[in-house]
Amino acid sequence: MPLQLFIGNKNYSSWSMRPWVLMRQAGIPFEEVLIRFDSFEADSVFKQRVKAVNPLGKVPALVDDGFAIWDSLAIAEYLAERFPDKSLWPTDARQRARARSVCAEMHSGFSALRNHCPMNIEASLPETGALLWRDQAGLRADVARLEAMWGELLAAQPDDGLLFGAFSIADAFFAPVCTRIRTYALPVSDGVRAYVDRALALPGVRSWVDGALKERDFIDFDEPYRLRPAAR
């Protein structure tokens, strides 16, 4: 039985994007189970369907022959052990530890970036981004941390490299951040901009983005900056 990955809307679900991109880019076969957001209330269709595999009622969730793993970082670790030939973490022990560190930092931090700039791949919100940049010190601090983190990692790679040279879990974890930088036109250095372009050009990332653009769903509670388009 193939692996099953339960995800939410591709346009909005940044947590779902991480393992999906990881598996697609690494060539790990899986069956996608997309459960569209309707509400996050306990009695919503979304919650009830997801709770069948994850007691928390959240995505992503990976099911391997009836065994469920939830939380994007736990899924990534499981895949790294399940498919050691894919080298999802760097092979060098210190680089592997550093990759785990930055993924954990993304997993638990950058709250201002996530809260003020929710992932919205289909949208283009440069004016909103400019206002947020002006008014939200926490957002500016989060982007400064990204600049420092990515700058240090990329300095050790070729000019066209990813965070740890070859594609790794770290690139999958920061892929949603790259979409946010583009959606909100956040001001970043040329080096960071070049990495964003490289990450968004990865086939696994492009495939996710293409899927997001095809959804054409408008989820009100995931749209803090836009009104629902008028019906035609």
C-alpha positions in Angstrom: 0.0 0.0 0.0 1.5 3.4 -0.9 2.1 6.1 1.6 -0.8 8.4 2.1 -0.3 12.1 2.9 -3.3 14.0 4.2 -3.1 17.7 3.4 -5.3 20.8 3.4 -5.7 23.5 0.7 -2.5 24.0 -1.2 -3.0 27.7 -1.4 -3.1 28.2 2.3 -1.7 25.1 4.2 2.0 25.9 4.8 2.4 22.9 7.2 1.0 20.5 4.5 3.4 22.0 1.9 6.5 20.9 3.8 6.2 17.1 3.7 4.4 17.2 0.3 7.3 19.1 -1.3 9.8 16.9 0.5 8.4 13.7 -0.9 7.7 15.0 -4.4 11.2 16.5 -4.7 12.9 13.4 -3.3 11.0 11.1 -5.5 9.1 9.2 -2.7 5.9 7.9 -4.1 2.7 8.7 -2.2 -1.0 9.1 -2.5 -2.3 12.6 -1.8 -5.4 12.9 0.2 -6.6 16.5 0.1 -9.2 17.6 2.6 -10.4 21.1 1.8 -10.8 23.6 4.7 -14.4 24.4 5.5 -14.0 25.3 9.2 -11.7 24.4 12.0 -14.6 24.0 14.4 -14.8 20.6 16.1 -17.9 19.5 14.1 -16.5 20.7 10.7 -16.2 18.2 7.9 -12.5 18.9 7.8 -11.9 18.1 11.5 -14.0 15.0 11.4 -12.2 13.6 8.3 -8.8 14.4 9.6 -9.5 13.0 13.1 -9.9 9.6 11.4 -6.1 9.5 11.1 -4.9 12.2 13.5 -6.6 12.7 16.9 -5.6 16.4 16.9 -7.6 16.9 13.7 -4.8 18.7 12.0 -2.8 18.3 8.7 -0.4 17.1 7.6 -0.7 13.5 8.5 1.2 10.6 6.9 -0.2 7.1 6.9 2.1 4.2 6.2 0.3 0.8 6.0 -2.3 1.9 8.6 0.3 3.6 10.9 -0.2 7.4 11.2 2.4 10.0 11.9 1.4 13.6 12.4 3.3 16.9 12.7 5.5 18.0 9.8 8.8 17.6 11.7 7.9 14.1 12.9 6.9 13.2 9.4 10.2 14.4 8.0 12.2 12.4 10.5 10.1 9.3 9.8 10.7 9.7 6.1 14.5 10.2 6.6 14.6 6.9 8.5 12.2 5.1 6.1 14.2 6.1 3.0 17.8 6.5 4.0 18.9 6.3 0.4 17.2 9.6 -0.3 19.7 11.5 2.0 17.0 13.9 3.3 19.3 15.2 5.9 23.0 16.2 5.1 25.4 13.3 5.5 27.9 15.3 7.6 27.1 15.0 11.3 27.5 18.7 12.1 25.7 19.8 9.0 22.9 17.4 9.9 22.7 18.8 13.4 22.6 22.4 11.9 19.8 21.4 9.5 17.8 19.9 12.3 18.4 23.1 14.3 17.1 25.5 11.7 14.1 23.2 10.9 13.2 23.2 14.6 13.6 27.0 14.7 11.2 27.3 11.8 8.8 24.8 13.4 8.6 26.7 16.7 9.5 30.3 15.8 8.9 33.1 13.2 5.5 33.7 14.7 5.3 37.3 13.5 6.0 36.2 9.9 3.5 33.4 10.0 0.8 35.5 11.8 1.1 38.7 9.8 1.9 37.1 6.4 -0.2 33.9 6.2 0.6 31.7 3.1 -1.5 32.7 0.2 0.2 31.5 -3.0 -2.5 32.7 -5.4 -2.4 36.3 -4.0 -0.2 39.2 -4.8 -0.2 41.6 -1.8 2.8 44.0 -2.2 0.9 47.0 -0.7 -0.1 44.9 2.3 3.4 43.7 2.7 4.7 47.3 2.6 2.3 48.3 5.4 3.1 45.3 7.5 6.8 46.0 7.0 6.3 49.5 8.2 4.2 48.7 11.2 5.3 45.3 12.5 8.6 45.2 14.2 8.3 41.5 14.8 8.0 40.8 11.1 11.1 42.9 10.4 12.9 40.9 13.2 11.9 37.6 11.7 13.1 38.5 8.3 16.4 39.8 9.7 16.8 36.4 11.4 16.1 34.7 8.0 18.7 36.9 6.4 21.3 35.9 9.0 20.5 32.2 9.0 20.3 31.8 5.2 23.3 34.1 4.6 25.5 31.9 6.8 24.3 28.7 5.3 24.4 29.9 1.7 27.9 31.4 2.1 29.2 27.8 2.5 27.6 26.7 -0.8 28.1 27.4 -4.5 26.3 30.5 -5.8 23.5 28.3 -7.1 23.3 26.1 -4.1 20.5 25.3 -1.7 20.7 25.7 2.1 22.9 22.6 2.5 24.1 22.2 -1.0 21.8 19.4 -2.2 18.1 19.5 -1.6 17.2 18.6 2.0 14.4 18.7 4.6 15.6 22.2 5.4 14.7 23.5 1.9 11.3 21.8 2.2 10.7 23.5 5.6 11.5 26.9 4.3 9.6 26.6 1.0 6.4 28.2 2.4 8.5 31.1 3.7 9.7 31.6 0.1 6.1 31.9 -1.1 5.4 34.4 1.6 8.3 36.6 0.6 7.0 36.6 -2.9 3.3 37.1 -2.1 4.0 40.1 0.2 7.1 41.4 -1.7 9.0 41.6 1.5 12.3 43.5 1.2 15.2 41.0 1.3 18.8 41.1 0.2 19.9 40.0 -3.3 21.3 36.7 -1.9 18.1 35.8 -0.1 16.1 36.8 -3.2 18.2 34.5 -5.3 17.7 31.6 -2.9 13.9 32.2 -2.9 13.9 32.1 -6.7 15.9 28.8 -6.7 13.7 27.2 -4.1 10.5 28.2 -5.9 12.0 26.8 -9.2 12.4 23.3 -7.7 10.2 20.8 -9.5 8.5 19.7 -6.2 7.8 23.3 -5.2 6.5 24.3 -8.7 4.2 21.3 -8.7 2.7 22.4 -5.3 2.3 26.0 -6.5 0.6 24.8 -9.7 -1.9 22.8 -7.6 -2.5 25.8 -5.4 -3.3 28.0 -8.5 -5.7 25.5 -9.8 -7.8 25.3 -6.6 -9.6 28.6 -7.0 -11.0 28.3 -3.5 -11.5 31.4 -1.4 -11.4 30.6 2.3 -12.6 33.6 4.2 -10.9 32.8 7.5 -7.5 32.4 5.7 -8.0 35.8 3.9 -7.3 38.6 6.4 -6.4 41.1 3.6 -9.0 40.4 0.8 -12.7 40.3 0.5 -14.5 37.4 -1.3 -14.8 38.3 -5.0 -18.3 39.3 -6.0 -20.2 36.5 -7.8 -20.6 37.0 -11.5 
